[in-house]
Amino acid sequence: MPRSISISDAEWDVMRVLWDAPGPITAGDVVDALRQNPRTTKTYLNRLLKKGAVAFEARGKVYWYSPNVTRDECVRTETRSFLARVFGGDPAALLVHFVRDAKLSPADLEHLRKLLKQKEKDGR
């Protein structure tokens, strides 16, 4: 079962760098990618470590960081939180809102139709 770890907006920026990296990276790599103060980046990395979202490996004096949760796990947690806060937990209300307000291409609409048909077929 996916873990439920809530991360702040600034922590999302750090996690995106880690998720997009081909493997473990240093705090310096994260600083370079985000172009922010090294202390700030290290603070975010430490918060993420405490939450269990990030793991590290010490190689000599250098720490190498990697994500300990998937992007999908974090998206799922954020989606549930947003759905509960903004739409009272009603997924249909959320979908109706987005479909009404979004600019969707014919391909997007076809994709949505297929998803809805599959959902109906699955009975969920």
C-alpha positions as a LaTeX table, in Angstrom:
\begin{tabular}{lrrr}
\hline
Residue & $x$ (\AA) & $y$ (\AA) & $z$ (\AA) \\
\hline
Met1 & 0.00 & 0.00 & 0.00 \\
Pro2 & 1.41 & 3.42 & $-0.93$ \\
Arg3 & 2.57 & 5.61 & 1.93 \\
Ser4 & 0.78 & 8.84 & 2.74 \\
Ile5 & 3.44 & 11.54 & 3.00 \\
Ser6 & 2.40 & 15.16 & 2.77 \\
Ile7 & 5.00 & 17.54 & 1.38 \\
Ser8 & 5.03 & 21.33 & 1.10 \\
Asp9 & 5.20 & 23.27 & $-2.16$ \\
Ala10 & 8.90 & 23.97 & $-1.68$ \\
Glu11 & 9.54 & 20.30 & $-0.88$ \\
Trp12 & 7.78 & 19.36 & $-4.14$ \\
Asp13 & 10.46 & 21.33 & $-5.99$ \\
Val14 & 13.19 & 19.29 & $-4.30$ \\
Met15 & 11.34 & 16.02 & $-4.91$ \\
Arg16 & 10.91 & 16.82 & $-8.63$ \\
Val17 & 14.69 & 17.19 & $-8.93$ \\
Leu18 & 15.21 & 13.86 & $-7.16$ \\
Trp19 & 12.52 & 12.05 & $-9.20$ \\
Asp20 & 13.95 & 13.37 & $-12.46$ \\
Ala21 & 17.54 & 12.44 & $-11.61$ \\
Pro22 & 18.93 & 9.23 & $-13.14$ \\
Gly23 & 20.09 & 8.06 & $-9.70$ \\
Pro24 & 21.19 & 9.39 & $-6.31$ \\
Ile25 & 22.42 & 13.00 & $-6.34$ \\
Thr26 & 24.16 & 15.32 & $-3.89$ \\
Ala27 & 22.67 & 18.31 & $-2.10$ \\
Gly28 & 24.89 & 20.43 & $-4.36$ \\
Asp29 & 23.20 & 18.94 & $-7.41$ \\
Val30 & 19.81 & 19.88 & $-5.96$ \\
Val31 & 21.05 & 23.41 & $-5.18$ \\
Asp32 & 22.31 & 23.79 & $-8.75$ \\
Ala33 & 19.05 & 22.52 & $-10.24$ \\
Leu34 & 16.89 & 24.83 & $-8.12$ \\
Arg35 & 19.29 & 27.76 & $-8.04$ \\
Gln36 & 18.55 & 28.45 & $-4.41$ \\
Asn37 & 20.43 & 29.03 & $-1.20$ \\
Pro38 & 22.31 & 25.87 & $-0.13$ \\
Arg39 & 21.05 & 26.21 & 3.47 \\
Thr40 & 17.46 & 26.35 & 2.28 \\
Thr41 & 17.94 & 23.26 & 0.13 \\
Lys42 & 19.55 & 21.34 & 2.98 \\
Thr43 & 16.68 & 22.35 & 5.27 \\
Tyr44 & 14.18 & 20.93 & 2.77 \\
Leu45 & 16.22 & 17.75 & 2.34 \\
Asn46 & 16.34 & 17.27 & 6.13 \\
Arg47 & 12.57 & 17.79 & 6.42 \\
Leu48 & 12.02 & 15.25 & 3.65 \\
Leu49 & 14.37 & 12.81 & 5.38 \\
Lys50 & 12.38 & 13.13 & 8.64 \\
Lys51 & 9.14 & 12.51 & 6.74 \\
Gly52 & 10.62 & 9.42 & 5.11 \\
Ala53 & 10.22 & 10.87 & 1.60 \\
Val54 & 13.96 & 10.87 & 0.94 \\
Ala55 & 16.80 & 8.45 & 1.69 \\
Phe56 & 20.52 & 9.11 & 1.70 \\
Glu57 & 23.75 & 7.21 & 1.44 \\
Ala58 & 27.00 & 8.58 & 2.82 \\
Arg59 & 29.95 & 8.14 & 0.49 \\
Gly60 & 32.90 & 9.53 & 2.33 \\
Lys61 & 31.95 & 13.07 & 3.38 \\
Val62 & 29.27 & 13.42 & 0.71 \\
Tyr63 & 25.62 & 12.49 & 1.13 \\
Trp64 & 23.81 & 11.13 & $-1.92$ \\
Tyr65 & 20.03 & 11.60 & $-1.88$ \\
Ser66 & 17.31 & 9.65 & $-3.61$ \\
Pro67 & 13.52 & 9.60 & $-3.40$ \\
Asn68 & 12.09 & 7.11 & $-0.94$ \\
Val69 & 8.53 & 7.56 & $-2.26$ \\
Thr70 & 7.26 & 7.64 & $-5.81$ \\
Arg71 & 5.82 & 10.66 & $-7.52$ \\
Asp72 & 2.57 & 8.72 & $-7.82$ \\
Glu73 & 2.39 & 8.14 & $-4.04$ \\
Cys74 & 2.78 & 11.88 & $-3.40$ \\
Val75 & 0.32 & 12.85 & $-6.14$ \\
Arg76 & $-2.23$ & 10.44 & $-4.67$ \\
Thr77 & $-1.85$ & 11.97 & $-1.19$ \\
Glu78 & $-2.11$ & 15.52 & $-2.52$ \\
Thr79 & $-5.12$ & 14.65 & $-4.67$ \\
Arg80 & $-6.99$ & 13.14 & $-1.72$ \\
Ser81 & $-6.18$ & 16.17 & 0.44 \\
Phe82 & $-7.28$ & 18.62 & $-2.27$ \\
Leu83 & $-10.44$ & 16.63 & $-2.98$ \\
Ala84 & $-11.38$ & 16.60 & 0.71 \\
Arg85 & $-10.60$ & 20.30 & 1.30 \\
Val86 & $-12.04$ & 21.83 & $-1.84$ \\
Phe87 & $-14.75$ & 19.44 & $-3.01$ \\
Gly88 & $-15.84$ & 17.83 & 0.24 \\
Gly89 & $-14.46$ & 14.49 & $-0.92$ \\
Asp90 & $-16.75$ & 14.36 & $-4.00$ \\
Pro91 & $-14.66$ & 13.18 & $-6.98$ \\
Ala92 & $-17.50$ & 13.79 & $-9.46$ \\
Ala93 & $-17.65$ & 17.48 & $-8.45$ \\
Leu94 & $-13.90$ & 17.78 & $-9.01$ \\
Leu95 & $-14.08$ & 16.14 & $-12.44$ \\
Val96 & $-17.06$ & 18.23 & $-13.55$ \\
His97 & $-15.24$ & 21.40 & $-12.47$ \\
Phe98 & $-12.08$ & 20.54 & $-14.37$ \\
Val99 & $-13.86$ & 19.34 & $-17.50$ \\
Arg100 & $-15.95$ & 22.53 & $-17.62$ \\
Asp101 & $-12.98$ & 24.85 & $-17.11$ \\
Ala102 & $-10.25$ & 23.03 & $-19.04$ \\
Lys103 & $-9.35$ & 23.56 & $-22.66$ \\
Leu104 & $-9.42$ & 20.03 & $-23.99$ \\
Ser105 & $-8.29$ & 18.89 & $-27.40$ \\
Pro106 & $-10.27$ & 16.29 & $-29.35$ \\
Ala107 & $-7.59$ & 13.77 & $-28.35$ \\
Asp108 & $-8.04$ & 14.70 & $-24.67$ \\
Leu109 & $-11.80$ & 14.26 & $-24.97$ \\
Glu110 & $-11.39$ & 10.88 & $-26.63$ \\
His111 & $-9.00$ & 9.79 & $-23.90$ \\
Leu112 & $-11.53$ & 10.85 & $-21.24$ \\
Arg113 & $-14.31$ & 8.97 & $-23.03$ \\
Lys114 & $-12.21$ & 5.80 & $-23.04$ \\
Leu115 & $-11.36$ & 6.18 & $-19.36$ \\
Leu116 & $-15.01$ & 6.69 & $-18.43$ \\
Lys117 & $-16.11$ & 3.71 & $-20.53$ \\
Gln118 & $-13.46$ & 1.54 & $-18.85$ \\
Lys119 & $-14.50$ & 2.81 & $-15.44$ \\
Glu120 & $-18.13$ & 1.98 & $-16.20$ \\
Lys121 & $-17.13$ & $-1.47$ & $-17.47$ \\
Asp122 & $-15.13$ & $-2.14$ & $-14.30$ \\
Gly123 & $-18.11$ & $-1.12$ & $-12.18$ \\
Arg124 & $-16.08$ & 1.26 & $-9.99$ \\
\hline
\end{tabular}
